[in-house]
Amino acid sequence: MTIATERTVASERTVHPMSGVLNPVIMRLTLRAALNRKRALLFAVPAVILIGISALLKWKAHSSVWPPEFLGVVGFLILALTALIVGGSVIGAEVEDGSIMHLLATPVSRRSVVLSKYVVAVALTIAFAVVPEYLAGAIATGPTSKLTIGLLIGALAGAVVYNALFVMLTAVFSPTRALAFGLLYILVWEGLLASLIPGVGLLSVEHYSLAITNSIAHNSALDAHITLGTGIGMGIAVSIVTLVLAVVRMSAFSIKGDVA
Amino acid sequence: MTGVNTSMGIELRGVSRWYGNVVAVNDITMTIGPGVTGLLGPNGAGKTTIMHMIAGFLAPSRGEVTVAGRSSWRNPDMFRQVALVPERDSVYAFLTGKEFVAATARLHRLPDPDGAAKRAIELLEMAEAQDRRISTYSKGMRQRIKVAAAIVHDPEYVLLDEPFNGMDPRQRLHMMDLLHTQGQQGRVIVFSSHILEEVERLSGIIQVIVGGRLAASGDFRAIRRLMTNRPHVFLLSSSDNRALGSALIGRPAVSAVELTQHGLQVRASDYGTFTREIASISRDHGIRLTQVRPADESLESVFTYLLAS
């Protein structure tokens, strides 16, 4: 038997309505690949620490000052780092080990590859950082407090924008460089410069998240000095621009470092 | 032939590819039609770079690569007709063989992905291991499951980068038979190899790549003759190297003789005549021959000769 006998069948390919946007096969493969790697265990560690410290503070610290300060700063830092590891790995890890070739050597559009992987990265970040942030908020101030709801919505927005940014970095740079640039962005740009230099916060995902959270929680510890409209508008713009850039780069995907 | 339309073939026109100052592929023009074509060359010759350019994973720095008449760069749609089996041993090792091939069939949106996967797996004789995770496979098995996944959509063009790496002799023969059959059915099968015997056994047409350039192209037998007829260097040891050297330098089949500390180095311009004559010459001169060893039988030296000729 040869495969050629089935040629007529193979040429009648089915077309799905969502064929140009999200690909369920790529999403499943990406999810299994992400959860299969040993580093998947690392995803859960910061979340456990966040919830653990929140429980400890709730038990020991008798003031209402710590929840917005701790969850606004540490919680959103954990969100950013989780998004960096997850968003950086959905494409980066496969580029690094070469398995991305099996996806790209099919007629699936590169846009579909990028967006399918991006959606999985957002979902994983929600599971490993946004939900723990909500749980920590619930421990600190109750499951329906304005702070908890504000943190949940702000973190959701952050998961969406951070992942777009970090998926783009791995599509443009080598996985190692993308990780380095991502860390510099989180620690230096957002952690240091955004609080020192006026205007830098306009390009800080953390500030967009804080603006959304603060619009619900109304707490001075969460004030990022940008308006809700600016935060949402910039978040949408950054997400769209970075995802378009990622798709453009993946459309011209080249195998690097090969001089053989 | 089964009505496979590969009349356009694969074309490289004046293709070069460089990385900074390093030229990996230098001004190659070739046409690859239906049947099995071997890209032969030593490691680092540029075969993989050529494969990647044909598959659209690298843009040529200069020139154009077309598959079925369309540029392969930025053209993922061509994978409806094209299959690529990369050399790198990188597959989703957490999947079973069956899951991997079926997932590829689904990415191609085949109407019956499980049926297509089953046929491809059987074709590659991987049915027994299909329910095991790929992480438990040997290198040869991984290679075969990669081929099964690559050809699950019954492509007209199949590109295989060093497909026989890691295979045992039986698997190798089976893969050769498979590729041969696919080629006879009118498909364009291109494979790269640095092993002369693999190419000799499988491929009627070869493209010899050396140092990023096309060193020889065409029917394997003609190139094999060219390889055989090139000047050969032998290292000889005998009871009297000096006397043997002076006897040999007078023969038309010998172009140079040099006494070295390892023995007598002889450059034969006519391989066949020299190997026939050497025993009788030494006997006629009363010299006892203790060693006749080819000094330049490495593939690299053959390639270097082809490049220079």
Interface residues (C-beta under 8 A of the other chain):
Chain A: M1 T2 I3 A4 T5 E6 R7 V9 A10 E12 R13 T14 V15 H16 S19 N23 V25 I26 R28 L29 R32 A33 N36 D97 G98 S99 M101 H102 L103 L104 A105 T106 P107 V108 S109 R110 S251 A252 F253 S254 I255 D258 V259 A260
Chain B: T2 G3 V4 Y19 V22 A24 N43 G44 A45 G46 K47 T48 T49 H52 A55 F57 L58 A59 R74 P76 D77 M78 F79 R80 V82 A83 L84 P86 R88 S90 V91 Y92 F94 L95 A103 T104 R106 L107 H108 R109 L110 P111 D112 G115 A116 R119 A120 E122 L123 A149 A150 I151 V152 H153 D154 T181 Q182 Q185
